[in-house]
Amino acid sequence: MGQLNTTHAVATHTDDTTLDHPVQLSIENVTLRFPKPDGGEFTALDNVCMEVRDQEFAVIVGPSGCGKSSLLFLTAGLSHPTEGQIRVAGETVTEPGPDRGMVFQGYTLFPWLTVRENIEFGLKRKRVPTPERSDIAAHYLKEVGLENFADNYPKQLSGGMKQRVAIARALANDPKILLMDEPFGALDSQTRLQMQQLLLRVWEHKKKTVVFVTHDIDEAILLGDRLFVMGARPGHIREIINVDILHPRTLSLAMEPEFIALKRRVMALLHDDLDEMH
Ligand SMILES: Nc1ncnc2c1ncn2[C@@H]1O[C@H](COP(=O)(O)OP(=O)(O)OP(=O)(O)O)[C@@H](O)[C@H]1O
């Protein structure tokens, strides 16, 4: 594939700079079962294997109930696999830790702290000295465009602004991986598009390893380097799709043939899955 006559270029595999990066997240033969109320067990995830490389933007996309959130919760250390293991930078995950930053759909800011204090929260816990803390907070306030809201409380912010604070707070701790579970799911469509652009810009600056869960195919293709398409009953990885489109990416990408072809491919996979469920 070569250059397009548009603002978005399609990468060849030799352009793909993350291919030779070390593996940052490794999900190894992970099975997750829950006890059923009437006895027996329900298998939510079946032998899931995936690897995410340093600086890669990985998107997990799939139908409702296929286990996307469960996989992210396991990676966060908020729950434990029935079988298999998860490693971050080679270390087995046993509990939540500062190496994994989390941004979820619900606004999880501390309501009694200002925007600046929310962003500084993790740094304070790590006993980072005050001047350094202030510099880091100022940097991330600027990164998410909230310099003028540093002293506001969460209740004074819109939904999009709250999620910008959540992103800044997660990044301020300099995690190895940013875990994002439908972070824009509660936002109106216009704000959601703006947030996607903001996240892309921040990612293009910071090049953090990201694992992002969504059921929105457009969002998945716009943001992701690789899509892990999941199927349900039980949850499994159906296919891994490379999104060979160079950055910077903008919303106009959705009009381009490569984007539409990828969207068709993912939709076909998800529809197959729905057909199997009926
Ligand atoms: N604590 C639990 N106890 C029993 N079953 C659970 C539990 N948590 C999740 N499940 C089940 O596991 C399956 C996967 O759930 P999960 O929330 O991970 O899916 P999802 O793909 O994130 O769905 P959605 O897109 O609707 O949020 C679902 O069938 C869900 O009902």
The ligand as a Tripos MOL2 file, in Angstrom:
@<TRIPOS>MOLECULE
LIG
   31    33     1     0     0
SMALL
NO_CHARGES

@<TRIPOS>ATOM
      1 N1        -19.6160  -10.5810   38.6310 N.pl3     1 LIG1
      2 C1        -20.2440  -11.2820   37.6830 C.ar      1 LIG1
      3 N2        -20.9970  -12.3640   38.0040 N.ar      1 LIG1
      4 C2        -21.6120  -13.1010   37.0470 C.ar      1 LIG1
      5 N3        -21.5420  -12.8250   35.7270 N.ar      1 LIG1
      6 C3        -20.8130  -11.7480   35.3470 C.ar      1 LIG1
      7 C4        -20.1330  -10.9210   36.2980 C.ar      1 LIG1
      8 N4        -19.4720   -9.9300   35.6080 N.ar      1 LIG1
      9 C5        -19.7580  -10.1420   34.3100 C.ar      1 LIG1
     10 N5        -20.5490  -11.2170   34.1460 N.ar      1 LIG1
     11 C6        -21.0430  -11.7500   32.8750 C.3       1 LIG1
     12 O1        -19.9180  -11.9500   32.0370 O.3       1 LIG1
     13 C7        -20.2250  -11.5970   30.6800 C.3       1 LIG1
     14 C8        -19.2470  -10.5660   30.1990 C.3       1 LIG1
     15 O2        -19.5370   -9.3260   30.8480 O.3       1 LIG1
     16 P1        -18.7490   -7.9890   30.5140 P.3       1 LIG1
     17 O3        -19.3580   -6.8720   31.3000 O.co2     1 LIG1
     18 O4        -17.2980   -8.2060   30.6530 O.co2     1 LIG1
     19 O5        -19.1010   -7.8130   28.9530 O.3       1 LIG1
     20 P2        -18.9140   -6.5440   28.0040 P.3       1 LIG1
     21 O6        -18.4590   -7.0870   26.6870 O.co2     1 LIG1
     22 O7        -18.0470   -5.5240   28.6520 O.co2     1 LIG1
     23 O8        -20.4060   -6.0110   27.8940 O.3       1 LIG1
     24 P3        -20.9700   -4.5180   27.6500 P.3       1 LIG1
     25 O9        -20.4440   -4.0680   26.3120 O.co2     1 LIG1
     26 O10       -22.4530   -4.7110   27.6330 O.co2     1 LIG1
     27 O11       -20.4850   -3.6720   28.7900 O.co2     1 LIG1
     28 C9        -21.6760  -11.1200   30.6810 C.3       1 LIG1
     29 O12       -22.4980  -12.1780   30.2770 O.3       1 LIG1
     30 C10       -21.9260  -10.7510   32.1270 C.3       1 LIG1
     31 O13       -23.2840  -10.9280   32.4530 O.3       1 LIG1
@<TRIPOS>BOND
     1     1     2 1
     2     2     3 ar
     3     2     7 ar
     4     3     4 ar
     5     4     5 ar
     6     5     6 ar
     7     6     7 ar
     8     6    10 ar
     9     7     8 ar
    10     8     9 ar
    11     9    10 ar
    12    10    11 1
    13    11    12 1
    14    11    30 1
    15    12    13 1
    16    13    14 1
    17    13    28 1
    18    14    15 1
    19    15    16 1
    20    16    17 2
    21    16    18 1
    22    16    19 1
    23    19    20 1
    24    20    21 2
    25    20    22 1
    26    20    23 1
    27    23    24 1
    28    24    25 2
    29    24    26 1
    30    24    27 1
    31    28    29 1
    32    28    30 1
    33    30    31 1
@<TRIPOS>SUBSTRUCTURE
     1 LIG1         1 GROUP 0 **** ****
